[in-house]
Amino acid sequence: LARAGANTTACTSWTSAVGVPSTALQLSAMLPADVLVTGGQVVAHVRATNGAGLSSSATSNAMNVYVSPPGLGRLIVQGMSENVSCFLNDTSAIAVAWLPDEESFLPGTAAYALSVIESTSEHALLAERLVISSTNATNVSFAAADGVTVRFRLVVTNVAA
């Protein structure tokens, strides 16, 4: 594993069983500390050598390593980004939208998980659930006691390209 365009900075070796063909090989390697601190691109380089000393090699495409966590610009509930009050009945759905801080995770994508929590007890009225949305918005319904104050919690996770 190496920084793109640089010499190898972390490596590991293994031996396969003689005469056992492999259709797939999976390898885990630790990233060098400087890559984890500064980010950048890394490539994987694999070289195979047989018992007669012949070898072949392959290098992967560059992979991005991101060190800053993705961010959220703003969470919008019922069209408001400040405190909002609304009345719910059994069929009400709350519109939740968010404005991501795109710079923190481009060119990767992001996965979002939304939950609704009682403000005073941290009791989850809507357990954290994955929100798959290309529009950065969703509608949620949940059961709450009369007059309860809730918070919407959105967790964004970077999924690097």
C-alpha positions in Angstrom: 0.0 0.0 0.0 1.6 3.3 -1.0 0.8 7.0 -1.4 -0.1 7.5 -5.0 3.1 8.2 -7.0 5.4 7.3 -4.0 7.4 4.3 -2.9 5.7 1.5 -0.9 5.1 2.6 2.7 3.3 -0.4 4.1 3.4 -4.0 2.9 2.6 -7.6 3.9 3.4 -10.9 2.4 1.7 -14.3 2.4 2.1 -17.7 0.8 -0.7 -19.6 -0.9 -1.0 -23.4 -0.7 0.8 -25.1 -3.6 -1.5 -26.3 -6.4 -4.6 -24.5 -4.9 -5.9 -22.0 -7.4 -7.4 -18.8 -6.0 -10.3 -17.1 -7.7 -10.3 -14.2 -5.3 -7.8 -12.8 -2.9 -8.5 -10.4 -0.1 -5.9 -8.5 1.7 -6.0 -6.0 4.6 -3.2 -3.6 5.3 -2.7 -0.7 7.7 -2.4 2.8 6.3 0.7 4.7 7.1 0.3 7.3 9.8 1.1 10.2 7.5 -1.8 9.3 5.2 -4.2 9.1 8.1 -3.1 12.6 9.3 -3.0 14.4 6.0 -5.3 12.4 3.7 -4.6 12.0 0.0 -4.6 9.1 -2.4 -3.2 5.6 -2.0 -2.7 2.7 -4.4 -2.5 -1.0 -3.7 0.4 -2.9 -5.5 0.3 -6.7 -5.6 3.2 -8.8 -6.8 3.0 -12.6 -7.2 6.2 -14.7 -7.4 6.3 -18.4 -8.1 8.8 -21.0 -6.9 10.9 -20.5 -10.1 11.3 -16.8 -9.4 9.0 -15.6 -12.1 6.7 -12.7 -11.0 3.9 -10.5 -12.2 2.3 -7.5 -10.6 -0.8 -5.3 -10.6 -1.5 -1.8 -9.3 -4.9 -0.6 -8.3 -6.5 2.7 -9.3 -5.8 5.5 -6.8 -8.2 5.5 -3.8 -9.0 8.6 -1.8 -8.4 8.8 1.9 -10.4 11.4 3.7 -9.4 12.6 7.2 -12.1 15.2 8.0 -15.4 14.0 9.1 -18.4 14.9 6.9 -20.5 17.8 8.2 -24.0 19.0 8.1 -24.8 22.6 7.2 -28.3 22.7 8.7 -31.2 20.5 9.7 -34.6 21.8 8.6 -37.8 20.5 10.2 -41.2 21.5 8.7 -39.5 24.1 6.6 -37.8 25.8 9.7 -34.2 25.7 10.8 -35.0 27.2 14.2 -37.2 25.8 17.0 -40.5 24.7 15.5 -43.8 23.7 17.1 -46.3 21.5 15.3 -49.3 19.4 16.1 -49.4 15.7 15.3 -52.2 13.4 14.9 -52.2 9.7 14.1 -51.5 10.3 10.4 -49.2 13.3 10.6 -45.7 13.1 9.0 -43.0 15.5 9.8 -40.9 16.8 6.8 -37.2 16.7 7.6 -34.6 18.1 5.2 -30.9 18.8 5.6 -28.2 20.8 3.8 -25.0 18.9 3.8 -21.6 20.6 3.9 -20.6 19.2 0.6 -17.0 20.2 0.8 -16.3 17.8 3.7 -16.9 14.6 1.8 -16.8 15.3 -1.9 -16.1 13.4 -4.2 -17.4 10.6 -2.0 -21.0 10.0 -1.2 -22.6 10.0 2.3 -25.0 7.8 4.2 -27.5 9.4 6.5 -29.2 7.9 9.6 -32.1 9.8 11.2 -33.6 9.4 14.7 -36.1 11.3 16.8 -35.3 11.7 20.5 -37.3 13.1 23.5 -35.4 16.2 24.6 -35.6 15.5 28.3 -35.0 11.7 28.5 -33.0 10.8 25.4 -35.7 8.2 24.8 -35.9 7.4 21.1 -39.3 7.9 19.6 -38.0 6.9 16.2 -35.0 4.6 16.4 -32.0 5.5 14.2 -32.8 4.4 10.7 -30.8 4.7 7.5 -32.2 7.4 5.2 -31.5 6.8 1.5 -32.4 9.9 -0.3 -30.9 11.8 -3.2 -33.0 14.8 -2.3 -31.6 15.2 1.2 -35.2 15.1 2.6 -37.5 12.5 4.1 -40.9 12.3 5.9 -41.1 10.6 9.3 -43.9 9.6 11.5 -43.6 8.6 15.2 -45.7 8.3 18.3 -45.2 10.9 21.0 -47.0 11.9 24.2 -49.0 15.1 24.3 -46.8 18.1 24.6 -43.5 16.2 24.3 -40.5 18.1 23.0 -38.3 16.2 20.6 -35.0 16.6 18.8 -34.2 15.3 15.4 -30.7 13.7 15.2 -29.1 13.1 11.8 -25.8 11.3 11.6 -23.9 11.5 8.3 -21.1 9.1 7.4 -18.7 9.5 4.6 -18.6 6.7 2.0 -15.5 7.6 0.0 -15.6 7.1 -3.7 
